[in-house]
């Protein structure tokens, strides 16, 4: 079954889209080629009822297993850490690498709580620091761009702000059953949200919606090629940096607030940390704006360095003459 992915949306949503516009369950998902996926979904259900401490312990073991067996992702993460932290020792680099995979495994086994539990239960394990910055900008009757980065707990960040009207994007899974199942958890009945497939992102729609008090939850750290991007230093290494958010903010008048989500072991909660609105952004100088974006993300990432998604190909686009840094 080949079909274009559709948005996920709640009954109440910022664009007033009808539910017939969203992803739906298909009877094809009951065919034998999806039975293994159904088994994994069933396991995920029971996993949510295990004690959190047990999931964390099991997740740590899973992370170590991924570290030992997934040479490709281990290499990507190792290269990224070496490029971003050129002055640290090999021992410190290996420590960050090992801790990253540990957090990856832990969060992976905590993710089913997002799929199976209701919003009221999930808010008990989520918190927002500096929520007053967000509320203050929304009170101005205009939109807000929450500029964030990939951490292992990115989806918990989206859940933490779910009481606000939100527009966001997602990268569809190849497995269409998994895509539907996980996607619908991002648009629960209590939410006010539209989550667009990344390839069908409507620029004009987002600009128009941000002229109202709506949040655009925007992940800004991926390397998606050189289109709509400029090269700007990211932890001292040239990186293809998306600048489409500059145009969105300029046309809509939305404020841009950097934010990030991470898990806090002391509080045993997923914390979304929000910074003050960026000043003089956009400035009209795309290179200066790209540097502002990257500096904001850097400051957020180093709050919990080990929980950043180091296994993304952050530097796959290279300036002329630079070597491709990852193993082919």
LORO-678307 format. One line per field, with one value per residue (C-alpha): residue number from 1; residue in three letters; chain; x, y, z. Coordinates in nm, 4 decimals. Example, Ala and Ser with C-alpha at 12.3 -4.5 7.8 and 13.67 -1.06 7.14 Angstrom:
2
num	c(1 | 2)
residu	c(ALA | SER)
chaine	c(A | A)
u	c(1.2300 | 1.3670)
v	c(-0.4500 | -0.1060)
w	c(0.7800 | 0.7140)
***
This chain:
328
num	c(1 | 2 | 3 | 4 | 5 | 6 | 7 | 8 | 9 | 10 | 11 | 12 | 13 | 14 | 15 | 16 | 17 | 18 | 19 | 20 | 21 | 22 | 23 | 24 | 25 | 26 | 27 | 28 | 29 | 30 | 31 | 32 | 33 | 34 | 35 | 36 | 37 | 38 | 39 | 40 | 41 | 42 | 43 | 44 | 45 | 46 | 47 | 48 | 49 | 50 | 51 | 52 | 53 | 54 | 55 | 56 | 57 | 58 | 59 | 60 | 61 | 62 | 63 | 64 | 65 | 66 | 67 | 68 | 69 | 70 | 71 | 72 | 73 | 74 | 75 | 76 | 77 | 78 | 79 | 80 | 81 | 82 | 83 | 84 | 85 | 86 | 87 | 88 | 89 | 90 | 91 | 92 | 93 | 94 | 95 | 96 | 97 | 98 | 99 | 100 | 101 | 102 | 103 | 104 | 105 | 106 | 107 | 108 | 109 | 110 | 111 | 112 | 113 | 114 | 115 | 116 | 117 | 118 | 119 | 120 | 121 | 122 | 123 | 124 | 125 | 126 | 127 | 128 | 129 | 130 | 131 | 132 | 133 | 134 | 135 | 136 | 137 | 138 | 139 | 140 | 141 | 142 | 143 | 144 | 145 | 146 | 147 | 148 | 149 | 150 | 151 | 152 | 153 | 154 | 155 | 156 | 157 | 158 | 159 | 160 | 161 | 162 | 163 | 164 | 165 | 166 | 167 | 168 | 169 | 170 | 171 | 172 | 173 | 174 | 175 | 176 | 177 | 178 | 179 | 180 | 181 | 182 | 183 | 184 | 185 | 186 | 187 | 188 | 189 | 190 | 191 | 192 | 193 | 194 | 195 | 196 | 197 | 198 | 199 | 200 | 201 | 202 | 203 | 204 | 205 | 206 | 207 | 208 | 209 | 210 | 211 | 212 | 213 | 214 | 215 | 216 | 217 | 218 | 219 | 220 | 221 | 222 | 223 | 224 | 225 | 226 | 227 | 228 | 229 | 230 | 231 | 232 | 233 | 234 | 235 | 236 | 237 | 238 | 239 | 240 | 241 | 242 | 243 | 244 | 245 | 246 | 247 | 248 | 249 | 250 | 251 | 252 | 253 | 254 | 255 | 256 | 257 | 258 | 259 | 260 | 261 | 262 | 263 | 264 | 265 | 266 | 267 | 268 | 269 | 270 | 271 | 272 | 273 | 274 | 275 | 276 | 277 | 278 | 279 | 280 | 281 | 282 | 283 | 284 | 285 | 286 | 287 | 288 | 289 | 290 | 291 | 292 | 293 | 294 | 295 | 296 | 297 | 298 | 299 | 300 | 301 | 302 | 303 | 304 | 305 | 306 | 307 | 308 | 309 | 310 | 311 | 312 | 313 | 314 | 315 | 316 | 317 | 318 | 319 | 320 | 321 | 322 | 323 | 324 | 325 | 326 | 327 | 328)
residu	c(UNK | UNK | UNK | UNK | UNK | UNK | UNK | UNK | UNK | UNK | UNK | UNK | UNK | UNK | UNK | UNK | UNK | UNK | UNK | UNK | UNK | UNK | UNK | UNK | UNK | UNK | UNK | UNK | UNK | UNK | UNK | UNK | UNK | UNK | UNK | UNK | UNK | UNK | UNK | UNK | UNK | UNK | UNK | UNK | UNK | UNK | UNK | UNK | UNK | UNK | UNK | UNK | UNK | UNK | UNK | UNK | UNK | UNK | UNK | UNK | UNK | UNK | UNK | UNK | UNK | UNK | UNK | UNK | UNK | UNK | UNK | UNK | UNK | UNK | UNK | UNK | UNK | UNK | UNK | UNK | UNK | UNK | UNK | UNK | UNK | UNK | UNK | UNK | UNK | UNK | UNK | UNK | UNK | UNK | UNK | UNK | UNK | UNK | UNK | UNK | UNK | UNK | UNK | UNK | UNK | UNK | UNK | UNK | UNK | UNK | UNK | UNK | UNK | UNK | UNK | UNK | UNK | UNK | UNK | UNK | UNK | UNK | UNK | UNK | UNK | UNK | UNK | UNK | UNK | UNK | UNK | UNK | UNK | UNK | UNK | UNK | UNK | UNK | UNK | UNK | UNK | UNK | UNK | UNK | UNK | UNK | UNK | UNK | UNK | UNK | UNK | UNK | UNK | UNK | UNK | UNK | UNK | UNK | UNK | UNK | UNK | UNK | UNK | UNK | UNK | UNK | UNK | UNK | UNK | UNK | UNK | UNK | UNK | UNK | UNK | UNK | UNK | UNK | UNK | UNK | UNK | UNK | UNK | UNK | UNK | UNK | UNK | UNK | UNK | UNK | UNK | UNK | UNK | UNK | UNK | UNK | UNK | UNK | UNK | UNK | UNK | UNK | UNK | UNK | UNK | UNK | UNK | UNK | UNK | UNK | UNK | UNK | UNK | UNK | UNK | UNK | UNK | UNK | UNK | UNK | UNK | UNK | UNK | UNK | UNK | UNK | UNK | UNK | UNK | UNK | UNK | UNK | UNK | UNK | UNK | UNK | UNK | UNK | UNK | UNK | UNK | UNK | UNK | UNK | UNK | UNK | UNK | UNK | UNK | UNK | UNK | UNK | UNK | UNK | UNK | UNK | UNK | UNK | UNK | UNK | UNK | UNK | UNK | UNK | UNK | UNK | UNK | UNK | UNK | UNK | UNK | UNK | UNK | UNK | UNK | UNK | UNK | UNK | UNK | UNK | UNK | UNK | UNK | UNK | UNK | UNK | UNK | UNK | UNK | UNK | UNK | UNK | UNK | UNK | UNK | UNK | UNK | UNK | UNK | UNK | UNK | UNK | UNK | UNK | UNK | UNK | UNK | UNK | UNK | UNK | UNK | UNK | UNK | UNK | UNK | UNK | UNK | UNK | UNK | UNK | UNK | UNK | UNK | UNK | UNK | UNK | UNK | UNK)
chaine	c(A | A | A | A | A | A | A | A | A | A | A | A | A | A | A | A | A | A | A | A | A | A | A | A | A | A | A | A | A | A | A | A | A | A | A | A | A | A | A | A | A | A | A | A | A | A | A | A | A | A | A | A | A | A | A | A | A | A | A | A | A | A | A | A | A | A | A | A | A | A | A | A | A | A | A | A | A | A | A | A | A | A | A | A | A | A | A | A | A | A | A | A | A | A | A | A | A | A | A | A | A | A | A | A | A | A | A | A | A | A | A | A | A | A | A | A | A | A | A | A | A | A | A | A | A | A | A | A | A | A | A | A | A | A | A | A | A | A | A | A | A | A | A | A | A | A | A | A | A | A | A | A | A | A | A | A | A | A | A | A | A | A | A | A | A | A | A | A | A | A | A | A | A | A | A | A | A | A | A | A | A | A | A | A | A | A | A | A | A | A | A | A | A | A | A | A | A | A | A | A | A | A | A | A | A | A | A | A | A | A | A | A | A | A | A | A | A | A | A | A | A | A | A | A | A | A | A | A | A | A | A | A | A | A | A | A | A | A | A | A | A | A | A | A | A | A | A | A | A | A | A | A | A | A | A | A | A | A | A | A | A | A | A | A | A | A | A | A | A | A | A | A | A | A | A | A | A | A | A | A | A | A | A | A | A | A | A | A | A | A | A | A | A | A | A | A | A | A | A | A | A | A | A | A | A | A | A | A | A | A | A | A | A | A | A | A | A | A | A | A | A | A | A | A | A | A | A | A)
u	c(0.0000 | 0.1734 | 0.0153 | 0.1215 | 0.1405 | -0.1176 | -0.1152 | -0.2091 | -0.4548 | -0.6799 | -1.0520 | -0.9808 | -0.6813 | -0.5315 | -0.6182 | -0.9735 | -0.8973 | -1.1556 | -1.0579 | -1.1028 | -0.7772 | -0.5704 | -0.4024 | -0.6429 | -0.6327 | -0.6475 | -0.7645 | -0.4407 | -0.2662 | -0.4239 | -0.2407 | 0.0338 | 0.3192 | 0.2221 | 0.1836 | 0.5349 | 0.4676 | 0.1478 | 0.3467 | 0.5922 | 0.3017 | 0.1530 | 0.4878 | 0.5066 | 0.1692 | 0.2861 | 0.6155 | 0.4347 | 0.3176 | 0.6676 | 0.8210 | 1.0036 | 1.3266 | 1.3066 | 1.2558 | 1.5568 | 1.7739 | 1.6564 | 1.6990 | 2.0581 | 2.1299 | 1.9528 | 2.1653 | 2.4830 | 2.3620 | 2.2990 | 2.6417 | 2.8132 | 2.6172 | 2.5251 | 2.8638 | 2.7125 | 2.5348 | 2.8272 | 3.0620 | 2.8320 | 2.7995 | 3.1745 | 3.2543 | 3.0010 | 3.1401 | 3.4975 | 3.4018 | 3.2006 | 3.4419 | 3.7867 | 3.9630 | 3.8361 | 4.0330 | 3.9645 | 3.8471 | 3.5913 | 3.4745 | 3.4199 | 3.2334 | 2.9907 | 2.9480 | 2.8677 | 2.6341 | 2.4532 | 2.3712 | 2.2637 | 2.0176 | 1.9032 | 1.8101 | 1.6454 | 1.4271 | 1.3416 | 1.1850 | 1.0072 | 0.8524 | 0.5574 | 0.4187 | 0.3534 | 0.1634 | -0.0554 | -0.1113 | -0.3484 | -0.2360 | -0.3264 | -0.0955 | 0.1836 | 0.1799 | 0.2813 | 0.6183 | 0.6651 | 0.7551 | 0.8390 | 1.1018 | 1.0423 | 0.6904 | 0.6247 | 0.8366 | 0.6049 | 0.2834 | 0.4022 | 0.4616 | 0.1308 | -0.0530 | 0.0617 | -0.1871 | 0.0814 | 0.2518 | 0.5613 | 0.8267 | 0.9777 | 1.3198 | 1.4433 | 1.7006 | 1.6931 | 1.7360 | 1.6552 | 1.3384 | 1.2173 | 0.8628 | 0.8292 | 0.8985 | 0.6003 | 0.3849 | 0.4910 | 0.3474 | 0.0339 | -0.2065 | -0.1213 | -0.2311 | 0.0564 | 0.1686 | 0.4607 | 0.6131 | 0.7094 | 0.9242 | 0.7041 | 0.8108 | 0.8503 | 0.6317 | 0.2874 | 0.1250 | 0.3966 | 0.3594 | -0.0155 | 0.0199 | 0.2932 | 0.1523 | -0.1892 | -0.0236 | 0.0992 | -0.2584 | -0.4578 | -0.8247 | -0.7327 | -0.4789 | -0.5058 | -0.2522 | -0.1679 | 0.1451 | 0.2333 | 0.4465 | 0.7782 | 0.7597 | 0.4147 | 0.4932 | 0.2765 | 0.4879 | 0.1998 | -0.0312 | 0.2192 | 0.2943 | -0.0770 | -0.1440 | 0.1417 | -0.0381 | -0.2488 | -0.1352 | -0.0201 | 0.3049 | 0.5175 | 0.7347 | 1.0323 | 1.3337 | 1.6200 | 1.9343 | 1.9009 | 2.1184 | 1.8650 | 2.1013 | 2.1990 | 1.8597 | 1.7195 | 2.0384 | 2.3702 | 2.6909 | 2.7467 | 2.9599 | 2.8009 | 3.0346 | 3.3102 | 3.2405 | 3.0762 | 2.7235 | 2.4438 | 2.1929 | 1.8273 | 1.7223 | 1.3568 | 1.2580 | 1.3998 | 1.1501 | 0.8650 | 0.9380 | 0.9779 | 0.6513 | 0.4418 | 0.5870 | 0.6224 | 0.8680 | 1.1381 | 1.2140 | 1.4894 | 1.3945 | 1.5104 | 1.3835 | 1.5828 | 1.5231 | 1.6156 | 1.7032 | 1.6719 | 1.3153 | 1.2373 | 1.0687 | 1.1137 | 1.1949 | 1.1361 | 1.3648 | 1.2642 | 1.4872 | 1.3915 | 1.2910 | 1.5805 | 1.6574 | 1.6926 | 1.5866 | 1.5574 | 1.8121 | 1.7997 | 2.1470 | 2.0974 | 2.4518 | 2.4210 | 2.0818 | 2.2180 | 2.4914 | 2.2297 | 2.0314 | 2.3357 | 2.4638 | 2.1204 | 2.1155 | 2.4718 | 2.3848 | 2.0854 | 2.2625 | 2.5457 | 2.2897 | 2.2687 | 2.5303 | 2.4857 | 2.1139 | 2.1624 | 2.0951 | 2.4584 | 2.3806 | 2.2234 | 2.4314 | 2.4773 | 2.7576 | 2.6620 | 2.6530 | 3.0008 | 3.1456 | 3.3349 | 3.6558 | 3.5696 | 3.5739 | 3.2628 | 3.3272 | 3.1290 | 3.2082 | 3.0354)
v	c(0.0000 | 0.3156 | 0.6440 | 0.9940 | 1.0555 | 1.2892 | 1.5173 | 1.4034 | 1.6333 | 1.6543 | 1.7267 | 2.0784 | 2.2133 | 2.5558 | 2.5308 | 2.3995 | 2.1090 | 1.8321 | 1.4838 | 1.3467 | 1.5300 | 1.3229 | 0.9826 | 0.6987 | 0.3312 | 0.1004 | -0.2589 | -0.3380 | -0.3039 | -0.6383 | -0.8258 | -1.0777 | -0.8460 | -0.6265 | -0.9032 | -0.8596 | -0.4870 | -0.5677 | -0.7949 | -0.5148 | -0.2765 | -0.5283 | -0.5596 | -0.1804 | -0.1772 | -0.4103 | -0.2227 | 0.0921 | -0.0936 | -0.1948 | 0.0279 | 0.3265 | 0.2225 | -0.1153 | 0.0490 | 0.2720 | -0.0256 | -0.2268 | 0.0775 | 0.1237 | -0.2351 | -0.1767 | 0.1326 | -0.0634 | -0.3305 | -0.0668 | 0.0830 | -0.2535 | -0.3807 | -0.0741 | 0.0220 | 0.2726 | 0.4821 | 0.4499 | 0.5847 | 0.8765 | 0.9742 | 0.9391 | 1.1599 | 1.4248 | 1.4415 | 1.4671 | 1.7490 | 1.9423 | 1.9036 | 1.9176 | 2.0043 | 1.7271 | 1.4120 | 1.0774 | 0.9464 | 1.2274 | 1.1750 | 0.8047 | 0.8900 | 1.1189 | 0.8545 | 0.5754 | 0.7963 | 0.9053 | 0.5476 | 0.4756 | 0.7663 | 0.6604 | 0.3158 | 0.4515 | 0.6968 | 0.4389 | 0.2175 | 0.5149 | 0.6230 | 0.3785 | 0.5863 | 0.8585 | 0.6103 | 0.4475 | 0.6929 | 0.9878 | 1.3477 | 1.3913 | 1.1057 | 1.2252 | 1.5800 | 1.4357 | 1.3359 | 1.6538 | 2.0055 | 2.3388 | 2.5817 | 2.9501 | 2.8917 | 3.2591 | 3.3551 | 3.1540 | 3.2792 | 3.6392 | 3.6218 | 3.4458 | 3.7153 | 3.9622 | 3.7856 | 3.6650 | 3.3372 | 3.1846 | 2.9679 | 2.7270 | 2.6647 | 2.3291 | 2.0575 | 1.6788 | 1.5279 | 1.1669 | 1.2928 | 1.5303 | 1.3874 | 1.4486 | 1.8135 | 1.8219 | 1.6551 | 1.9036 | 2.1995 | 2.0179 | 2.2484 | 2.5194 | 2.5305 | 2.3762 | 2.3212 | 2.0876 | 1.8454 | 1.4789 | 1.2487 | 0.9545 | 0.6011 | 0.3562 | 0.1120 | 0.2629 | 0.0891 | 0.2230 | 0.5647 | 0.5688 | 0.4266 | 0.6635 | 0.9596 | 0.9410 | 0.9662 | 1.3118 | 1.4284 | 1.3042 | 1.3967 | 1.6591 | 1.8319 | 2.1319 | 2.0321 | 1.9700 | 1.7682 | 1.7858 | 1.5349 | 1.7087 | 1.6691 | 1.8331 | 2.1233 | 2.4215 | 2.7361 | 2.9775 | 2.7992 | 2.8219 | 3.1898 | 3.2701 | 3.0686 | 3.2396 | 3.5719 | 3.4301 | 3.3023 | 2.9632 | 2.7727 | 2.6354 | 2.3612 | 2.3673 | 2.1345 | 2.3373 | 2.1245 | 1.8737 | 1.8826 | 1.8544 | 1.9581 | 2.3000 | 2.4241 | 2.7004 | 2.6702 | 2.8438 | 2.7117 | 2.8367 | 2.7132 | 2.4639 | 2.4007 | 2.5403 | 2.3135 | 2.4378 | 2.2968 | 2.3380 | 2.5407 | 2.5805 | 2.9456 | 2.9057 | 2.9976 | 3.3463 | 3.4068 | 3.2552 | 3.4815 | 3.7870 | 3.7369 | 3.6339 | 3.8617 | 3.5615 | 3.5627 | 3.2944 | 3.1257 | 2.8614 | 2.5544 | 2.1996 | 1.8906 | 1.6523 | 1.4025 | 1.5121 | 1.2104 | 1.4135 | 1.5231 | 1.2077 | 1.4288 | 1.5344 | 1.9043 | 2.1507 | 2.4479 | 2.7714 | 3.0737 | 3.4375 | 3.5467 | 3.6017 | 3.9705 | 4.1357 | 3.8127 | 3.7905 | 4.0614 | 4.0589 | 3.9067 | 3.5325 | 3.4415 | 3.6307 | 3.4719 | 3.1231 | 3.1847 | 3.3061 | 2.9846 | 2.7625 | 2.9532 | 2.9221 | 2.5483 | 2.5067 | 2.6787 | 2.4497 | 2.1269 | 2.1688 | 2.1752 | 1.7959 | 1.7075 | 1.3313 | 1.3515 | 1.5206 | 1.3038 | 1.2566 | 0.9784 | 1.2168 | 1.3015 | 1.6606 | 1.7326 | 1.5319 | 1.8451 | 1.9863 | 2.3169 | 2.2954 | 2.0997 | 1.9454 | 1.5693 | 1.3702 | 1.2870 | 0.9629 | 0.6111 | 0.5204)
w	c(0.0000 | -0.1204 | -0.0233 | 0.0636 | 0.4371 | 0.5859 | 0.8897 | 1.2378 | 1.4082 | 1.7097 | 1.6837 | 1.7997 | 1.6084 | 1.5247 | 1.1538 | 1.2019 | 0.9693 | 0.9479 | 1.0624 | 0.7106 | 0.6266 | 0.8699 | 0.8830 | 0.9575 | 1.0420 | 0.7361 | 0.7261 | 0.5411 | 0.8765 | 0.9748 | 0.6980 | 0.7934 | 0.6950 | 0.9917 | 1.2512 | 1.3882 | 1.4282 | 1.6179 | 1.8477 | 1.9229 | 1.9870 | 2.2315 | 2.4128 | 2.4345 | 2.6109 | 2.8884 | 2.9110 | 3.0312 | 3.3437 | 3.4522 | 3.7238 | 3.5790 | 3.7509 | 3.5775 | 3.2362 | 3.3029 | 3.3955 | 3.0955 | 2.8719 | 2.9857 | 2.8810 | 2.5494 | 2.4900 | 2.5534 | 2.3109 | 2.0406 | 2.1101 | 2.0661 | 1.7646 | 1.5570 | 1.4145 | 1.1708 | 1.4354 | 1.6761 | 1.4093 | 1.3251 | 1.6907 | 1.7474 | 1.4466 | 1.5554 | 1.9085 | 1.7798 | 1.5414 | 1.7997 | 2.0913 | 1.9388 | 2.2652 | 2.4918 | 2.5694 | 2.4061 | 2.7427 | 2.7785 | 2.4205 | 2.4883 | 2.8083 | 2.6227 | 2.3527 | 2.6010 | 2.8056 | 2.4894 | 2.3921 | 2.7495 | 2.7394 | 2.3927 | 2.5257 | 2.8401 | 2.6508 | 2.3849 | 2.6527 | 2.8088 | 2.4771 | 2.4973 | 2.7833 | 2.5237 | 2.3079 | 2.5716 | 2.8577 | 2.8540 | 2.8688 | 3.2359 | 3.3363 | 3.1098 | 3.2455 | 3.5840 | 3.4370 | 3.2314 | 3.3389 | 3.1774 | 3.3028 | 3.2209 | 3.0916 | 3.1667 | 2.8626 | 2.6391 | 2.7988 | 2.7828 | 2.4057 | 2.3364 | 2.5351 | 2.2700 | 2.0405 | 1.8035 | 1.7267 | 1.8823 | 1.7205 | 1.9708 | 1.8211 | 1.9430 | 1.8779 | 1.8586 | 2.2007 | 2.2796 | 2.4533 | 2.1803 | 2.1780 | 2.5515 | 2.4750 | 2.2423 | 2.5067 | 2.7764 | 2.5798 | 2.4626 | 2.6465 | 2.3925 | 2.0239 | 1.8289 | 1.4714 | 1.4116 | 1.1623 | 1.1589 | 0.9509 | 0.8403 | 0.9290 | 0.6432 | 0.8358 | 0.7804 | 1.0776 | 1.3076 | 1.1472 | 1.2233 | 1.5738 | 1.6931 | 1.5006 | 1.6648 | 2.0074 | 1.9048 | 1.8552 | 2.1540 | 2.1975 | 2.4599 | 2.2326 | 2.0008 | 1.7371 | 1.3717 | 1.2886 | 0.9178 | 0.7261 | 0.6676 | 0.2898 | 0.2797 | 0.5068 | 0.4086 | 0.4395 | 0.3705 | 0.6141 | 0.8976 | 0.8301 | 0.8329 | 1.1487 | 1.3354 | 1.3029 | 1.5877 | 1.9325 | 1.8038 | 1.8675 | 1.5850 | 1.7385 | 1.5040 | 1.5104 | 1.3670 | 1.3864 | 1.1006 | 0.7905 | 0.5067 | 0.2291 | 0.1026 | -0.0181 | 0.2067 | 0.4132 | 0.4656 | 0.6178 | 0.9685 | 1.2558 | 1.4936 | 1.7874 | 1.5665 | 1.2676 | 0.9426 | 0.9224 | 0.6704 | 0.8731 | 0.7815 | 0.7525 | 0.6504 | 1.0055 | 0.9447 | 0.6670 | 0.8667 | 1.1638 | 0.9400 | 0.7501 | 1.0492 | 1.3169 | 1.5477 | 1.8361 | 1.8337 | 2.1677 | 2.1901 | 2.3929 | 2.4617 | 2.6408 | 2.8576 | 3.1356 | 3.4876 | 3.7054 | 4.0282 | 3.9523 | 3.7528 | 3.4961 | 3.1344 | 3.1502 | 2.8677 | 2.9223 | 2.7445 | 2.6918 | 2.6356 | 2.2831 | 2.0455 | 2.0080 | 1.6659 | 1.4940 | 1.2058 | 1.1392 | 0.7587 | 0.7430 | 0.6824 | 0.7826 | 1.1109 | 1.1701 | 1.1020 | 1.3577 | 1.6076 | 1.5549 | 1.6054 | 1.9085 | 2.0690 | 2.0068 | 2.1348 | 2.4633 | 2.5072 | 2.4104 | 2.6615 | 2.9438 | 2.8985 | 2.6387 | 2.6692 | 2.5853 | 2.2471 | 1.9393 | 1.8374 | 1.5886 | 1.3355 | 1.0290 | 1.1377 | 0.8890 | 0.5809 | 0.3620 | 0.3307 | 0.2100 | -0.1193 | -0.0788 | 0.2574 | 0.3002 | 0.3885 | 0.7552 | 0.7928 | 0.6828 | 0.3555)
***
